[in-house]
């Protein structure tokens, strides 16, 4: 045992008089617990049942449930906030977390009824697909016959006007493939996503624990990023979009509905922000997302056997299945024609009050000034959540009540707080951002494990900053602020935390 270890054991090392008062890194915004009690009762019960087994961060399980609710509901209803102020109910959800946080596991639990629905729809469509295939064969034969007749008549100098008219009519009669409900999409590129919404089924969702494809490849240029962000913004708004292509068929997306639920690693998101040169914020893209930046639960998830039954999750599945089996309405052009839900007078009053509270804080010097892009969409997201909550609990027939909105506003406000936390630190220079992440990690692990130092080897293996040079610079920053000391005994290096931080005297 080294002298340093012995002093640590006796508790006589580094009395407060030997440490300076620690200086603050930033004006830190403390995390808040996710408001599970704001979820509809049966949805919350299902989330808690899944959390009991997965031990994932609460918001990841809740977001998985909300994504399935959004995806199953968005084709059926839009929400009216006020006259001429309407919009879809689909959600964009973004969780900033490392891989291994079990988002995919949570998604699997809550998306099961959608997967079953898709399988059932594919089975029902098999006869229709066979009929379509036969119709295409007959159409091709008829078309080839007319083309052959035109060619033959042209060679012989005979008139072809009537044959051309026949060909035109045949082109108008091209068999249209049956529309088969397929909701869950993989890591689609935004343009391909727009295509399948326009040509296959107009309601879909990208639910993924790897957000790289949606956010763009590393080498993607600024023009491509701008095009993708604009496309996704329009899909969130439920607007119309014309996509022109040089080499393949152009198309129009009209009346489509989209849900997005992504998990992205912090480093990947920071890189995307750098590559987008401000477009991700400037275009309002990230403002549309309900952002979550949860604390990791990895390392604190002892194994438990799954329960013999999942009654709460089964009830959630039944309700989602009921929603999915409700007929979808289309207009004469084949676009979705969702029913329009409105607020009750009490809920409308609550929505206006929520909107105005947020609006007052957008001004210069206001609490939300630095995230005014996100805050400006928060009332809209609260309305979407309220409509989803109301449909889940009460169905499609009645107006959205004030209880649904009050609970939805709590969820939306929580996500706004998370956006303030994340975007506040995202704006920091990378060296200071690394120091903040390292400081948070050191304090957390020392408080959880009731110790006041961490071996550098453990930090390099498990910590948030592992590369040699960035780690060296982050530690130098923390040492300069009196928050840590780097102690070397022979070949062993320990990172010691200022006791005042661990005792809560300063943060």
KAFEN-V253783 format. One record per run of one state. SS is the DSSP state (helix for helix, strand for strand, loop for the rest). FROM is the first residue (numbers start at 1). TO is the last residue. Records with the same first field share a line. If there is no record, write none. Layout:
# KAFEN-V253783
SS=FROM-TO  FROM-TO
This chain:
# KAFEN-V253783
loop=1-2  11-15  19-35  39-40  55-57  74-76  83-84  88-91  97-102  125-125  157-160  173-183  186-189  200-202  209-211  216-221  238-240  244-250  254-256  265-265  277-278  283-285  293-310  325-329  331-335  337-338  344-344  361-368  395-399  401-401  427-429  450-452  463-467  481-483  490-491  498-498  503-507
helix=3-10  16-18  36-38  41-54  58-73  103-124  126-156  161-172  190-199  212-215  222-237  266-276  279-282  286-288  311-324  345-360  369-394  402-426  430-449  456-462  468-480  499-502
strand=77-82  85-87  92-96  184-185  203-208  241-243  251-253  257-264  289-292  330-330  336-336  339-343  400-400  453-455  484-489  492-497
